[in-house]
Amino acid sequence: MKYKISSRATILLGRESVSKVDGAVIELVKNTYDADALICFICFDIDHDCIYIFDNGIGMTKDTIENYWMLIGTDNKREEYESDKNRIKSGEKGIGRFALDRLGSKCEMFTKNTLSPKLIYWETDWRNFEQTGKTLDEIDANFGYLENELINVMPTEIIDDISSINEKKVIEEHINLETGTLLKISGLRDRWSTKEISNITNSMGFLIPPVEQKDYIVCIKKSFEEPFLIIENEISDEYDYKLNAEFNGESFIITLDRNEFDLNKIPTEVFELESFKKSPYRYVDFKEKTLKFEYSIPQLMGIDQEDYINSIKEIGEFKFNYTFMKVTLQDDSKETFFYKEISKKRKLWLDSHGGVKIYRDHFLVRPYGDPASDTFDWLGLDARRANNPAAISHPGGNWHVRNRQGQGTVLISRVNNSRILDKSSREGIIENEHFNTFKNVIKNIIAVFERDRAHIGRGMKEYSDIVNEREKTKQEGKELAIKILDDEENKEDNTSPPTEEVKKLAKAVQFYEEEREELITEIKLLRSLATNGLITTSIVHDLKGINARLVNRVDTLEYVIKNQHEGMISRHLDDLRKSDIFLKSWITVITNQIKKDKRKRLKKDIYQTIHEIIEVMDPILQQKKIIVDLLGDEKQVFKKIFVSDFESIIYNLIINSIESLEKTKVSERKITIELETERVFTIHYKDNGTGLDSVFKNPYDIFKFGSTSKYDKDGEVIGTGLGMYIVASTSREYNAQCIITESERGFGLDIKFPL
């Protein structure tokens, strides 16, 4: 028995498959590009109920029409994917011509190929396919040869417009009309008002990537009376950052163009700060403006698992261009960050061009980046921003861009990117594992620009605070509020009493200070709880071992005592003692940290405090067979501190060392902590573990919130990225400086506290 295809199948593939008219038009435009045309000309003749689509491509022969145009699901473009002009053909499913049915009930085609002796006429009435009980092979299309030339059957208005395009030399090559294809679609299925035609004209504006068109243009004529429009994807000359990335299958070449900061306004003192002494943040780097970086896959993605790296390689070569623009400029931020002036037209441009769009073989893959669709933010940039809404100057350096603040172009090809598959509906891409990985890659490329901007913003904010003496002003304000509200002091003073407004302002300052203290207490508690969780995670293997023995250790001990196995009794008691000491140490660590007195600022000897922290941790370190050398210069430094802060710093450093040392094969696992006071109090920390993972191209990225090298086999994050962030953020509260002294042969860190 042979399969039969109902004639109604064409309706399913055509008008019911292509839901929107712009999608149908795009399918037909793609065919003109595949035919090596220089021009695709679309003309609406609504007064006569028809649409013309013309291209000056290679045209078709009788053989082409019979064996390809009328063969449903033909794979000729899949096999012969490159045109004579070296264009990668965008069509491959062999059903694009059924988009004609979506637009109108009748189609007439005039086509001329150099190999065809005469002009070919082909006609189909799609209503014939609606006949009940008919199979596809029972429906005919009309075919014949005409004595005319192609130019003689074209509307004169289209011919005149193409002549004008040739005169103005819009594209480099002359557009001839000897070969090509003219489609006349009549019996239109939609009501085409001026508004609908304008909408499709606007949507066609994104059909081709925003680059200069040298060998192909699309024109639209809204009626025979109106002038034609050349469809262009406008590029904005105004921008803050431009990012261009190219993946060659092995590594990412990324070019960053800074245009946001006015170098003429930036004082030379800014470049004397530590933040601006290293490349690419020096004065010479700002003057150069354009920066070039190369990232390996592990460096960009922060993961070095072979399976995940291979999955990225399988995506294939691609390009990604991204433009960032802020749309508002506050006076205070303009002065703090030395921004250039911006125009109001930015918002208008971003409203129509914003979002990241995907182009496969120079044609838009809908609906990604379409503001009217659910996939406008297909990368999830706004959700990422909502999860961490840090400002550009945030000390953690985790500023994220909003989706509407940028315009992006992803350039892929069905030849190089065969794992990124189009849906059969021609609307979107199949959401498979490779596409999800691809999205993560694009976000990590955007993160290169985000980190650069955040680093600069953080450094400029630091300079602003120094110049404006922010902390000094805040302290003076607090003292003034206390003075104003001190009744006794005001009585002794001969000056006039403060007004009610001044009193309210003073009270407000005190209220804000009280709220701040409450928030600080809350942060200390959350840090302690986070550290407790990290400690538990780092020793979970040991805890599981003890847990397994807890159930039956009493029974086992009872058995050896009854049978008087002296050696076994001694051994079991030793095991019990070790387990109990280890559990006691762990319980002491996690309960001590959340004690209230640890979250009060007390005057303490920092040397003694660190000694006590190590003593509590010692049984855990012994269980892990890690030696800690705690060295000091026999000095004392008394300072008002939160003990929980120093516990968070030391514990998190040790947690990272434990995980690093367990990956090594060194005969002696060792941590050295040296305390030194010379104008500043310094903690010199060093371990002989594996050092930092190679995924950290910049070692200081470990201090950023969420920065981790721990991923599972599927590339999903399993690390928290909290440990070293807590170390850095806690140190910053004491104006301490973290300096990485070693990152390869173990890990070394100096934390310098001003006295």
Buried (B, 14 or more C-beta within 10 A) or exposed (E): EEEEEBBBBBBEBBBEBBEBBBBBBBBBBBBBBBBBBBBBBBBBBBEEEBBBBBBBBBBBBBEBBEEBBBEBEBEBBEEEBEBEBEBBBBBBBBBBBBBBBBBBBBBBBBBBBEEBEEBBBBBBBBEBBEEEEBEBEEBEBEBEEBEBEBBEBBBEBBBEBBEEBBEEEBBEEEBEBEBBBBBBBBBBBEEBEEEBBEBBBEBBBBBBBBEEBEEBBBBBBBBBEBEBBBBEBEBBEBBBBBBBBBBEEEBBBBBBBBBBBEEEEBEEEBBEBEBBEEEBBEBEBBEEEEBEBEBBBBBBBBBBBEEBBEBBEBBBBBBBBBBBBBBEEEEEBBEBBBBBEBEEEBBEBBEEBBBBBBBBBBBBBBBBBBBEBEBBBBBBBBEBBEEEEBEBBBBBBBBBBBBBBBBBBBBBBBBBBEBBBBEEEBBBBEEEEBBEBBBBBBBBBBBBBBBBBBBBBBBBBBBBBEEEEEEEEBEEBBEBBBEBBEEEEBEEEEEEEBEEEBBEBBEEBBEBBEEEEEEBBEBBBEBBEBBBEBBBBBBEEBBEBBEEEEEEBEEEBEEBEEEEEEEBBEEBEEBBEBBEBBBEBBEBBBEBBBEEEBBBBEEBBBBEBBBBBBEBBBBBBBBBEBEBEBEBEEEEBEBEBBBBBBBBBBBBBBBBBBBBBBEBEEEEBBBBBBBBBEEBBBBBBBBBBBBBBEBBBEBBBBBBBBBBBEBEEEBEBEBBBBBBBBBBBBBBBBEBBBEBEBBEEBBBBBBBBEE
